């Protein structure tokens, strides 16, 4: 994946390092995870 914009970089980092990006490590925002998973599946598998 070639990164062209800050938005693409943010997306890539959040997908690969979700826990490390959290303000409070070890916590999960279930709505955010659901949204990120849907975005990832849509992008990766053209669903």
N, CA, C and O atoms as a GROMACS GRO file, in nm:
protein
  188
    1UNK      N    1   0.084  -0.119   0.000
    1UNK     CA    2   0.000   0.000   0.000
    1UNK      C    3   0.088   0.124   0.000
    1UNK      O    4   0.171   0.141   0.089
    2UNK      N    5   0.071   0.208  -0.097
    2UNK     CA    6   0.143   0.334  -0.103
    2UNK      C    7   0.060   0.439  -0.031
    2UNK      O    8  -0.058   0.458  -0.060
    3UNK      N    9   0.122   0.507   0.061
    3UNK     CA   10   0.053   0.608   0.141
    3UNK      C   11   0.072   0.744   0.074
    3UNK      O   12   0.185   0.788   0.053
    4UNK      N   13  -0.040   0.808   0.042
    4UNK     CA   14  -0.035   0.936  -0.028
    4UNK      C   15  -0.085   1.052   0.058
    4UNK      O   16  -0.048   1.167   0.035
    5UNK      N   17  -0.168   1.022   0.158
    5UNK     CA   18  -0.225   1.129   0.240
    5UNK      C   19  -0.210   1.097   0.388
    5UNK      O   20  -0.183   0.983   0.425
    6UNK      N   21  -0.227   1.198   0.469
    6UNK     CA   22  -0.223   1.179   0.614
    6UNK      C   23  -0.338   1.088   0.658
    6UNK      O   24  -0.322   1.009   0.750
    7UNK      N   25  -0.451   1.100   0.593
    7UNK     CA   26  -0.566   1.014   0.625
    7UNK      C   27  -0.535   0.868   0.602
    7UNK      O   28  -0.572   0.783   0.684
    8UNK      N   29  -0.466   0.836   0.492
    8UNK     CA   30  -0.428   0.699   0.464
    8UNK      C   31  -0.328   0.647   0.567
    8UNK      O   32  -0.334   0.532   0.609
    9UNK      N   33  -0.234   0.733   0.608
    9UNK     CA   34  -0.138   0.694   0.711
    9UNK      C   35  -0.208   0.668   0.843
    9UNK      O   36  -0.178   0.568   0.910
   10UNK      N   37  -0.300   0.754   0.881
   10UNK     CA   38  -0.376   0.736   1.004
   10UNK      C   39  -0.455   0.606   1.001
   10UNK      O   40  -0.457   0.532   1.100
   11UNK      N   41  -0.519   0.579   0.890
   11UNK     CA   42  -0.596   0.455   0.874
   11UNK      C   43  -0.506   0.334   0.890
   11UNK      O   44  -0.540   0.240   0.962
   12UNK      N   45  -0.392   0.334   0.823
   12UNK     CA   46  -0.299   0.221   0.827
   12UNK      C   47  -0.248   0.197   0.968
   12UNK      O   48  -0.246   0.083   1.015
   13UNK      N   49  -0.207   0.303   1.036
   13UNK     CA   50  -0.155   0.290   1.173
   13UNK      C   51  -0.264   0.240   1.267
   13UNK      O   52  -0.239   0.152   1.350
   14UNK      N   53  -0.384   0.294   1.255
   14UNK     CA   54  -0.493   0.252   1.344
   14UNK      C   55  -0.532   0.106   1.321
   14UNK      O   56  -0.568   0.036   1.416
   15UNK      N   57  -0.524   0.060   1.196
   15UNK     CA   58  -0.558  -0.079   1.168
   15UNK      C   59  -0.451  -0.175   1.218
   15UNK      O   60  -0.483  -0.283   1.266
   16UNK      N   61  -0.325  -0.136   1.207
   16UNK     CA   62  -0.215  -0.225   1.243
   16UNK      C   63  -0.178  -0.219   1.391
   16UNK      O   64  -0.124  -0.315   1.446
   17UNK      N   65  -0.206  -0.105   1.455
   17UNK     CA   66  -0.161  -0.086   1.593
   17UNK      C   67  -0.271  -0.025   1.680
   17UNK      O   68  -0.247   0.072   1.751
   18UNK      N   69  -0.390  -0.082   1.673
   18UNK     CA   70  -0.505  -0.024   1.742
   18UNK      C   71  -0.480  -0.004   1.891
   18UNK      O   72  -0.502   0.105   1.944
   19UNK      N   73  -0.433  -0.108   1.959
   19UNK     CA   74  -0.414  -0.099   2.105
   19UNK      C   75  -0.310   0.007   2.141
   19UNK      O   76  -0.329   0.080   2.238
   20UNK      N   77  -0.203   0.016   2.065
   20UNK     CA   78  -0.098   0.114   2.095
   20UNK      C   79  -0.147   0.257   2.073
   20UNK      O   80  -0.092   0.351   2.132
   21UNK      N   81  -0.248   0.275   1.989
   21UNK     CA   82  -0.300   0.409   1.960
   21UNK      C   83  -0.400   0.457   2.065
   21UNK      O   84  -0.436   0.575   2.067
   22UNK      N   85  -0.444   0.368   2.150
   22UNK     CA   86  -0.544   0.405   2.250
   22UNK      C   87  -0.483   0.494   2.358
   22UNK      O   88  -0.369   0.473   2.400
   23UNK      N   89  -0.558   0.593   2.402
   23UNK     CA   90  -0.512   0.683   2.508
   23UNK      C   91  -0.493   0.605   2.638
   23UNK      O   92  -0.396   0.626   2.710
   24UNK      N   93  -0.586   0.514   2.666
   24UNK     CA   94  -0.576   0.428   2.784
   24UNK      C   95  -0.554   0.285   2.734
   24UNK      O   96  -0.650   0.218   2.695
   25UNK      N   97  -0.429   0.238   2.736
   25UNK     CA   98  -0.400   0.102   2.686
   25UNK      C   99  -0.487  -0.003   2.754
   25UNK      O  100  -0.518   0.007   2.872
   26UNK      N  101  -0.525  -0.103   2.679
   26UNK     CA  102  -0.606  -0.211   2.733
   26UNK      C  103  -0.755  -0.185   2.726
   26UNK      O  104  -0.834  -0.271   2.766
   27UNK      N  105  -0.795  -0.069   2.677
   27UNK     CA  106  -0.937  -0.039   2.663
   27UNK      C  107  -0.978  -0.053   2.517
   27UNK      O  108  -0.895  -0.044   2.426
   28UNK      N  109  -1.106  -0.076   2.497
   28UNK     CA  110  -1.159  -0.094   2.362
   28UNK      C  111  -1.288  -0.013   2.349
   28UNK      O  112  -1.372  -0.016   2.439
   29UNK      N  113  -1.303   0.057   2.240
   29UNK     CA  114  -1.428   0.123   2.206
   29UNK      C  115  -1.497   0.030   2.106
   29UNK      O  116  -1.459   0.026   1.989
   30UNK      N  117  -1.596  -0.044   2.152
   30UNK     CA  118  -1.659  -0.145   2.067
   30UNK      C  119  -1.717  -0.088   1.938
   30UNK      O  120  -1.710  -0.152   1.834
   31UNK      N  121  -1.773   0.032   1.946
   31UNK     CA  122  -1.828   0.092   1.825
   31UNK      C  123  -1.716   0.126   1.726
   31UNK      O  124  -1.732   0.110   1.605
   32UNK      N  125  -1.605   0.173   1.779
   32UNK     CA  126  -1.492   0.207   1.694
   32UNK      C  127  -1.434   0.081   1.628
   32UNK      O  128  -1.402   0.083   1.510
   33UNK      N  129  -1.420  -0.026   1.704
   33UNK     CA  130  -1.367  -0.151   1.650
   33UNK      C  131  -1.460  -0.203   1.541
   33UNK      O  132  -1.413  -0.248   1.436
   34UNK      N  133  -1.588  -0.198   1.564
   34UNK     CA  134  -1.685  -0.243   1.463
   34UNK      C  135  -1.670  -0.162   1.335
   34UNK      O  136  -1.666  -0.219   1.226
   35UNK      N  137  -1.661  -0.032   1.349
   35UNK     CA  138  -1.646   0.056   1.232
   35UNK      C  139  -1.515   0.028   1.159
   35UNK      O  140  -1.514   0.019   1.036
   36UNK      N  141  -1.405   0.014   1.233
   36UNK     CA  142  -1.276  -0.013   1.171
   36UNK      C  143  -1.273  -0.148   1.099
   36UNK      O  144  -1.217  -0.160   0.991
   37UNK      N  145  -1.335  -0.248   1.160
   37UNK     CA  146  -1.341  -0.381   1.097
   37UNK      C  147  -1.421  -0.377   0.968
   37UNK      O  148  -1.381  -0.435   0.867
   38UNK      N  149  -1.533  -0.309   0.972
   38UNK     CA  150  -1.614  -0.297   0.850
   38UNK      C  151  -1.538  -0.225   0.740
   38UNK      O  152  -1.541  -0.266   0.624
   39UNK      N  153  -1.469  -0.116   0.776
   39UNK     CA  154  -1.390  -0.043   0.678
   39UNK      C  155  -1.280  -0.131   0.620
   39UNK      O  156  -1.257  -0.132   0.499
   40UNK      N  157  -1.213  -0.204   0.706
   40UNK     CA  158  -1.102  -0.289   0.661
   40UNK      C  159  -1.152  -0.398   0.566
   40UNK      O  160  -1.094  -0.418   0.460
   41UNK      N  161  -1.261  -0.469   0.605
   41UNK     CA  162  -1.314  -0.573   0.519
   41UNK      C  163  -1.361  -0.516   0.386
   41UNK      O  164  -1.340  -0.577   0.281
   42UNK      N  165  -1.424  -0.401   0.389
   42UNK     CA  166  -1.471  -0.338   0.267
   42UNK      C  167  -1.354  -0.305   0.176
   42UNK      O  168  -1.360  -0.329   0.055
   43UNK      N  169  -1.250  -0.250   0.233
   43UNK     CA  170  -1.134  -0.210   0.154
   43UNK      C  171  -1.054  -0.331   0.104
   43UNK      O  172  -1.015  -0.335  -0.012
   44UNK      N  173  -1.029  -0.427   0.189
   44UNK     CA  174  -0.945  -0.542   0.155
   44UNK      C  175  -1.014  -0.641   0.062
   44UNK      O  176  -0.950  -0.699  -0.025
   45UNK      N  177  -1.144  -0.661   0.081
   45UNK     CA  178  -1.215  -0.765   0.008
   45UNK      C  179  -1.320  -0.711  -0.088
   45UNK      O  180  -1.395  -0.788  -0.149
   46UNK      N  181  -1.327  -0.580  -0.100
   46UNK     CA  182  -1.422  -0.516  -0.190
   46UNK      C  183  -1.564  -0.567  -0.167
   46UNK      O  184  -1.636  -0.600  -0.261
   47UNK      N  185  -1.602  -0.574  -0.040
   47UNK     CA  186  -1.735  -0.623  -0.002
   47UNK      C  187  -1.835  -0.510  -0.010
   47UNK      O  188  -1.953  -0.530   0.018
   0.00000   0.00000   0.00000
